[in-house]
């Protein structure tokens, strides 16, 4: 008999994301939960769902009570508190229950964009120049414009808008005030490069077919994956941010992206699956923007698209992720 599986996730509850109109990303976890459960049940696995909420007395007891032999970790942190995303791997390690995806250390690193970029730089992986700034340290700005301003500790493109790309000090100041005030983090200010943009899914140390973001936007709008581009189908950015998979790449460029992605996956301690976002600068160099441990694996997400391009079914993706589960 196949082992019992617990699908652990964060139950969507009202949070600060509702206040800034960004709750669609939070609700999206339920699409993954439903699809993953269906894939597992169709494959013969007994499945239980374990939703975690901030008000729970003990998430550890909830996971333990499931009596699961393995945990599928879809937990993205309690709503409004992405820094809690590493909670489930930490609990599973204490309970000695194998879990899917990346260990706690890799998740924490991926959630600290500045720390991840420092790790890339320490291993000679190209990444755009950056600074961590706050409203109190604006006068320390030393990069060249244009720059992009974003929270150091968010994912899912929270806070990213067209005005996140700044071209002068007045715009920079306004965005640092907005991001620091609305998201409660130190602000990452990064040189904004405008070349071709790719995202790469690594599945168990294998690079899936690479996707390219093709922007079809009015000239005044910067080419970047805003929150709207990811989550709001009615928006101009969503309609104007197309995905081509597989990307058209010269063999040498594909090799460069492949090696770069595997290096990032390994040096950040990822396991199971992760996504690496890459952009080419004006010299043709591929720069890693960030790494996303345990990215979205809903059927319409980038990872699932790349899996289909590779000739695998969605169910095969989920079973591959499950079989790579480990306690470590």
N, C-alpha and C positions, 0 to 999 in steps of 0.2 A: 504493500500500500504506500502511496506517495505521502510525504510528510505534510503535516498541517502548516499552512502559511498564514501569517498575520500581515495584513496590509495596514501599515501604520501611517497616519497622515494628520495634518493639522486641520481641525474643524474650523471652517470659516466663521468668524465672529466679528462684530463691529470693531473697527480700529481706526487709527489715525489715517489709514489709507482711504477710508470712506470720506473723510473731511476734505481730502485733496482730489477726490474723484478718481482714485486709482484702485478700486476694490475688485475690478475685473481680474487682475492678476491673482488675487487671493482666491477668488471663486474658481479659478481655473484648475486648482488641485483636484476638484471633484470629478472633472473629466478624466484625469489620469486614474483616479481611484476606480471609477466605473469600468474603464477600459482594461485596466490591469486585472481586476477581479474577473472580468469575463474571460480574458485570455487564460488565466490560471484554472478557472472552473472548467472551461472547455478542454483543457489539457489533463483534467482528472484530479487536480489538487483540491483538498478540502481547504476552504478559505474563510477567515474571519476578518472583519473590518474593525480597526481600533482607531477611533478619532480622538485626538488629544486637544484639550482646551486649557487656557491659562489658569482657569479657576479650579482645575482638578487638584485634589489633595496629593495624589501621587501618580504621575504618568508611569513610573516604574511598575507600580502594582497593576495598572491597567494592561501593560504589555505582558507582565508575568502571568496575569490571570487568563490571557488568551490561550495559554498552554501550547503555543506554536513552537514548531521545531526550527522555523526560519522566519525572519521578518523581511518583508519587502518595504524598504524605507522610502516613503513618499513625503515625509515630514519636511516642511520648508520653514520651520520656525513658527512660533505662535504669531497670530495676526498682529502686524505692527512691530514685531520684535524679531527681525531676521537673525539677530545674533544668537538666538536660541536654536538654530537649525542643527547644531551638533549634538543636541540633547539625546536623540534616539540612538545614534551609534555609541554614545557613552553608556547609556542604559543597557544596550544589548551586550556590550563588553562586560559589564558587571554581572549580567545574568548568564553570560556564556551562551548567548543565542546568536547564531550566524545571521548576518544582515546584508542586504544588497547595497551596492554602491560604495561610495567613498568613506573612509574612516573620518573620525572627528577632526583630526589634525588637518587633513586636506580641506574639509569643509570650512573650518575656521580661517584657513589661509585664503581660500577663494572669496570669503566674505570680507576680507580686508584687502581692498584693491591695492593700496599702497604697499603693504607687506608682500603681496604676490608680485608686484612689479619689481620690488627690491630683490626678490628671489630670482626672477628672470634675469635681472642685470648681473647678479652674482654668478650666473651660469652663462653669461655672454649671449643671452637671448635678446634680440632687439625688441624694444618697447618704447613708446613715445616718452619724451621727457615729461617730468611731472613735479608738482609740489603739493604738499598738504598745507592748506591755509584755513584761516578762520577770520571772522570779522575783526579780530584783534591783531591779526598778522598780515593784513592786506598790503602793508607797506613793504613786505618782504618779497613780493611778487618779482620774479626775475626771468620768466619765460618770454618768448616772443609770441605775438598774436598771429593767427587765431588760436584760441584755446577752447577746450570743452570743460565745463564745470559740472561735477556730479558728486553725490554722496560717496564717501569712502567705503561704506558698509551696506549697500543695498544691491539687490539684483532685480531681474525682470524689467529693467529699464525704468524703474521708479524714478521720478523727478526729471527724466530726460525729455526736453522740449526743444523746439527750434531755437529759442533764445538761450539754451544751454551753451551754444557756440557763441563765443564773445570775441569781439574784434578791437575793443579798447578798454581802458581802465574803468570807465563809468559802467559799462555793461558787466565787466568782471565783478565789480563791487556789488551791483544789484543781484547778480546770480549767487554770489557767496552768501549774501544776506538771506535770499530766498531758500537756498538749500540748507544752510545751517539752521535756520529757523523752523523749517517745515519737516526736516528729517532727523535733526538732533545729532548730527555727526560732524566730525572734522570733514572738510571739503577737499576733494581731489581736483586739482586743476592740472590739466594735461594738454600738451601740444596736440592740436587737432590736425590730423593728416587726412587727405581727401582722395587717396587712390582707391583702387578696387578693394572691396570688402568681402571677406569670406568667413564662414563658420564651419568648424570641423568637429565632428563627433568621433570620439575614440571609444570603442567598445572592446573591453578586455584586451587592451594594447594593440588593437587593430583600428586603423583609420578607415572610416566609412567614406563613401563618395562625398567630395567636398561641395558645399553649396556656396554660391555667390549671391550677394544682395545687389540687385539691379535697380537703381533709383530712377524713377521717371517723375520728377518733381519740377515745379516752376523754378526758374533760375535763382530767385531770392531765398529759397528754402535750402538749408544745409542738408547734405546727404549724410544722414545718420539714422539709426534705429531708435526712434523716439518711443515713449510709452504708447502713444497712439498707434504707431506702426505695428506694434506687437499685439495690441489688445482691443482696438476699437475699429471694427470692420467698416464703419461708416465714415471714417476719417480720411482726409486727403493723404496723410502719410501712410496709412494702411494700404490704400489703393495704389499709391505710388512707390511702394517698396516691394518689388517683385523678387522671387527667389528662383534661381536657375540651378538645378541639380541633375547631373553633375556639372560643375563649372567647367568652362572651356579654358584649359590651361596647357601651356607648353610642358612637355615631359619634365624638363629641368625645374620648372616652377612647381609642378605637382610634387616632385621629389622634395623640394625645399619645404613646402607646406607640410608634407607628411612627416619629415624628420623633426621639424619644429614642433609639431603637435605632439608627437610621441615624447620628445624631450620634456615639454611642459607637463605632460601627463605624469611622467615619472618623477621629475624633480619636485613636484608639488605633493607627491605621495598619493595620487589618485588611484582608485581601484574600481574595477567594474565598468564605469562609464563616466564620461565628462565631455564638455564642449569647450573648444578654444576659439576665441574670436580674434581674427587676424585682419590687418589692413596693410596695403602696400603704400610705401611713401613715394615721393617724387623722384627718388633715386632707384626705385624698383625693389627696395628692400622690404621683405615681409616683416611687419611688426606685430607682436602679440599685444592685443589690447587688454584682455583678461581671460581667466579660466573660470569655468562654471562647473564645479563638481555636482553630480546628481542633477543634470538639467531636466527640463520638462520632457516627459516621455508620453504625453498624451498622443493619440493617433494623428492629430494634425500638426504636431510640433516638428521642428527641424530634424531631430534625431530619427523619428519614425519615417520622415520623408527620405532621409539618406539610407535608412535600412531598406526601404522599398526599392530604391534605386540600385542597391546592392543585390537585389533578388531575394531578400528575406521577407517573410510575413511579419506582421506586428506580433503575433503570438510567438514566433521564433525569437524576436527581440526580447520579449519578457522572459521567456524560458532561459535564454542566454544570460540575462542579467541575474535571474534566480540561481542558476547553477554556479555563478561566480561568487555567491554569498560566502562570507567568512566572518569569523569572530574577531579577527585582527584588524 
